[in-house]
Amino acid sequence: MIQFKISKQWRPVFLTLLAVVALLFRDADGDDSTKSRIKIDRETTFLTSPLRTDGTVDYAAGINARIKQGVTPENNVCVLLCEAMQPLRVWDMPPEYFKEIGRTPPPKDRSHVRYLTAGIADPSSEAAKQRLYLVVEFIQGDPRPWKRSEFPEVAKVLDGDAEPLRIVLQATERDQFYSPVITRGVDEVDPLPLVAAMDPMTTQLPYLVHSLRMRAMLNLGEGNHEAAWEDLLACFKLGRLLGMGMSKTHAQHSHMLEEQNCAAMEAYIRTADPSRSQAKQYLRALQSLPARVRLSEKIDLFERCAYLDALLVIRTNQEEAIAYLDCEPGLAAAGKMVNRFWKDAIDWNETLRIGNRYYDRLVKSLEKTDPAQRREETTMLHQELKSLAERATGIRVTDDTAKGNAATESKSMLLAAIIAENLMSDIDKHLASEARMKQRFENLEKTLALVANRNGFREE
C-alpha cells in the first residue's frame, strides 16, 4: 500500500478542500442526512449542472444551454419576432429574456401586429352586435379568399400593420428558433417551478401567423396570387420554427398552425389554378421547410425536467411555490397531500429514479416508427400510471398508508406515478394532433404533385 503525508504548508488547503467536498454532498436545504440528501446524477436529477447557490439543479439554465447550441442573434427568428409582437400586459418579457437572446428590449410603444378584431368598434346597437358576430365568425372560420369590400374592418387592421408584418416576413429568412426558458420570480417565488415557465411565443406567434394567413387570403381573393403565396409560405415556415421550441406546447401549437396553413393552401390551389411549373415550385418549397422536431425530443428534455423539478418543488414544501404547480391541474393538490401525510416517508432519490425510468419508457415508445405501436405503448404506460395513482385516491390520515405502515418504497413509487400520470395524461392528444397534421400535409403534397404532373394542365 502506498502511503503519503501531507506537509504542514498544504494542510490548510487540504482541510478547505474537505469542507468544499462536504458541502457538495449536502442536500439543498442544508440537511446532510442520508434520508434527505438528493444525489445529483443522471438517474435522479437527469441534468447535473448548472447548480444554484443552494445546490439544486438550475433546470431552466440547463435546458437553455442545450437548446441554444448553434443559435446566434443573427439566425434566431425570435430576435425579430419580438419586435412585431404585441407588448404583453399580464406577463411581459423580462430583461433576462432579451439578454439571453442577445438583443435590447424593443420599445413599449412600438408598432406591432394587432389582433384582427382591433378595428371593430364596441357594439352600441343590435345591428353593430350582429356585425361583430359576423366578423368574429369570419376571423375564426376556415381560411377562404375574401375582398376588402366584404370585411373592411379586418382589411383596415391588416393594412395598418403592414410594417410589423414586413418584419415577420423578414424573420422567416432565419432558420433557428430559440425562445429561452425564464423562471423569473413572481411575488415571493423565485425561481418559479418549471411547469409555470412562460414562453410568450407560444401564444403570440400564432396571432402573427393568423394575420399573415388572413392577408394571404385577401390577396388571393383580389387576384394578387404572388403576394398570397409569399405570405402562405411564411406561415408554413413560422409554424415549423415554432415547433423547434422546447416543450410539447410548442409542438401542439405548431401542429395546429400547420393544419390551418394546409387548409389555406388548399383554398389557394382551388382559386389560383396554378400551372404545372408553379405547382412544382410550390411543392419544392414546402418540401424544403425546416424538418419537424420529434415529440420524443421534447419529452426527453423539457418535459422530463419539468417533472423532476415539480417533485423537488413538492419536497421543499414551500406553499407559494407549490401553488404555482397548478399550471398543470392537480399537481398542487398532490404536493399538499404528500406534505400532509407522507412528508417523512418518501425516499426522494428513489422517486426521482422511478420517474426518470417512466420518461425513458415514454421516449422509447415515442421513437417507434409505427404510429399504431407508439399509441399502443404510450396508452399502456398511461394506464399503468393511472392505476398506480388511483391507489392513492382518498388517502386520509386514518389510512394505513398515511400512517406510515406501508413501505417507504410503496409511497415513493406512488408519488412518482401520481405526478407522471398528471404530466403525461395528454400524450394521446398530442399524438392524434400530430397524426392529423401529417396526413393533412401529405394530402397537400399529393394534390400539388397531381397538378404538376397531370396532362392537360397549363405550363405557365
Residue pairs with C-beta under 8 A, 6 or more apart in sequence:
6 14
22 32
23 55
24 55
25 32
25 37
26 32
26 37
26 55
27 33
27 36
27 37
27 38
27 55
28 38
28 54
28 55
28 56
28 312
28 316
29 36
29 54
29 316
31 37
35 347
36 348
37 349
38 44
38 45
38 56
38 312
38 315
38 348
38 349
38 352
39 45
39 349
40 48
40 51
40 57
41 48
42 48
42 356
43 352
43 353
43 356
44 308
44 349
44 352
44 353
44 356
45 57
45 308
45 352
46 304
46 305
46 308
46 356
47 57
47 59
47 62
47 63
47 305
48 57
49 57
49 62
50 57
50 58
50 61
50 62
50 65
51 57
51 58
52 58
52 191
56 312
57 308
58 191
59 181
59 194
59 305
59 306
59 308
59 309
60 180
60 181
60 182
60 183
60 191
60 194
60 197
62 305
63 181
63 246
63 301
63 302
63 305
64 100
64 180
64 181
66 301
67 178
67 246
67 301
68 100
68 178
68 180
70 176
71 176
71 178
72 102
72 176
73 79
73 101
73 102
73 103
74 174
75 174
75 175
75 176
76 101
76 102
76 174
76 176
76 177
76 178
77 171
77 172
77 174
77 175
77 176
77 177
77 238
77 241
78 101
78 177
78 178
78 179
78 201
79 101
79 102
79 103
79 174
80 167
80 168
80 170
80 171
80 174
81 167
81 168
81 171
81 201
81 204
81 205
81 208
82 93
82 98
82 101
82 103
82 106
83 106
83 110
83 112
83 164
83 167
84 112
84 113
84 164
84 165
84 167
84 168
84 171
84 208
85 112
85 113
85 200
85 204
85 205
85 208
86 112
86 113
86 114
86 115
86 204
86 207
87 108
87 110
87 112
88 200
88 204
91 198
91 200
93 105
93 182
93 200
94 182
94 184
95 105
96 180
96 182
96 184
97 180
97 182
98 104
98 105
100 180
100 182
101 178
101 179
101 180
110 164
111 161
111 163
111 164
112 161
112 164
113 161
113 164
113 165
113 168
113 207
113 208
113 211
114 157
114 160
114 161
115 207
116 139
116 154
116 157
116 158
116 210
116 211
116 214
117 135
117 136
117 139
118 157
119 153
119 154
119 156
119 157
119 160
120 131
120 132
120 135
120 136
120 153
121 128
123 129
123 131
123 132
135 151
135 153
135 154
138 146
138 150
138 151
138 154
139 154
139 214
142 263
143 213
143 214
143 217
143 260
143 263
143 264
143 267
144 217
144 267
145 217
145 218
145 220
145 221
145 267
145 271
146 217
146 218
146 221
147 218
147 221
147 222
148 155
148 218
148 222
154 214
155 218
157 211
158 165
158 211
158 214
158 215
158 218
161 211
165 208
165 211
165 212
165 215
168 208
168 212
168 234
168 238
169 212
169 230
169 231
169 234
171 238
172 233
172 234
172 237
172 238
172 241
174 241
175 241
175 290
176 241
176 244
177 201
177 241
177 242
177 244
177 245
179 199
179 200
179 201
179 245
181 194
181 197
181 199
181 246
181 302
182 197
182 198
182 199
183 191
183 192
183 193
183 194
183 196
183 197
184 190
184 191
184 192
185 191
185 192
186 192
187 320
188 320
189 318
189 320
189 321
189 324
192 321
192 324
193 306
193 309
193 310
193 313
193 321
193 324
193 325
193 327
194 302
194 305
194 306
194 309
194 310
195 306
195 309
195 310
195 324
195 325
195 327
195 328
195 331
195 423
196 324
196 325
196 327
199 245
199 246
199 247
199 249
199 250
201 242
201 245
201 250
202 242
202 245
202 247
202 249
202 250
202 253
205 238
205 242
205 253
206 242
206 253
206 256
206 257
208 238
209 235
209 238
209 239
209 257
209 260
209 261
210 260
212 231
212 232
212 234
212 235
212 238
213 231
213 232
213 235
213 260
213 261
213 264
215 231
216 227
216 228
216 229
216 231
216 232
216 235
216 264
216 268
217 228
217 264
217 267
219 225
219 227
219 228
219 231
220 228
220 267
220 268
220 271
220 272
221 271
225 268
225 272
228 268
228 272
229 268
229 272
229 282
232 261
232 264
232 265
232 268
233 285
233 286
235 257
235 261
235 264
236 258
236 261
236 265
236 286
236 289
237 289
237 290
238 257
239 254
239 257
239 258
239 261
240 254
240 258
240 289
240 290
240 291
240 292
241 290
242 250
242 253
242 254
242 257
243 250
243 251
243 254
243 255
243 292
243 293
244 250
244 290
244 293
245 251
245 254
246 298
246 301
246 302
247 298
247 302
247 303
247 306
248 295
248 298
248 299
248 302
248 303
248 426
248 430
250 298
251 293
251 295
251 298
251 430
251 434
252 430
252 433
254 292
255 430
255 433
255 434
255 436
255 437
256 433
256 437
258 437
258 440
258 441
259 436
259 437
259 440
262 437
262 440
262 441
262 443
262 444
263 440
265 282
265 286
265 444
266 444
266 447
269 279
269 447
269 448
269 451
274 282
274 451
275 457
275 458
275 459
275 460
276 451
276 452
276 453
276 457
276 458
276 459
277 459
277 460
279 448
279 449
279 451
279 452
279 457
280 448
280 452
282 448
283 445
283 448
283 449
283 452
286 441
286 444
286 445
286 448
287 445
294 366
294 367
295 366
295 430
295 431
295 434
296 363
296 366
296 367
299 359
299 362
299 363
299 366
299 427
300 359
300 363
303 359
303 423
304 356
304 359
304 363
306 423
307 355
307 359
307 419
307 420
307 423
308 352
308 355
308 356
310 325
310 328
310 331
310 335
310 419
310 423
311 348
311 351
311 352
311 355
311 415
311 416
311 419
312 348
313 321
313 322
313 324
313 325
313 335
314 322
314 325
314 334
314 335
314 338
314 339
314 419
315 346
315 348
317 335
317 339
317 343
322 332
322 335
322 336
322 339
323 332
324 332
325 331
325 332
325 334
325 335
326 332
326 333
328 422
328 423
329 422
330 422
331 419
331 422
331 423
334 415
334 418
334 419
334 422
337 392
337 395
338 346
338 415
340 397
341 395
341 396
341 397
341 401
341 402
342 402
342 411
342 415
344 404
345 404
345 408
345 411
346 408
346 411
346 412
346 415
347 408
347 409
347 412
348 412
350 409
350 412
350 413
351 412
351 413
351 415
351 416
352 416
354 412
354 413
354 416
354 417
355 416
355 419
355 420
358 381
358 385
358 416
358 417
358 420
358 424
359 420
361 377
361 381
362 378
362 381
362 424
362 427
365 373
365 374
365 377
365 378
365 381
366 374
366 378
366 427
368 374
368 377
371 431
371 435
374 431
375 428
375 431
378 424
378 427
378 428
378 431
379 428
381 424
382 421
382 424
382 425
382 427
382 428
384 417
385 417
385 420
385 421
385 424
386 421
388 413
388 414
388 417
388 418
388 421
389 414
389 417
389 418
389 421
389 422
391 414
392 401
392 414
392 415
392 418
395 401
395 402
396 402
397 403
400 406
401 410
401 411
401 414
451 457
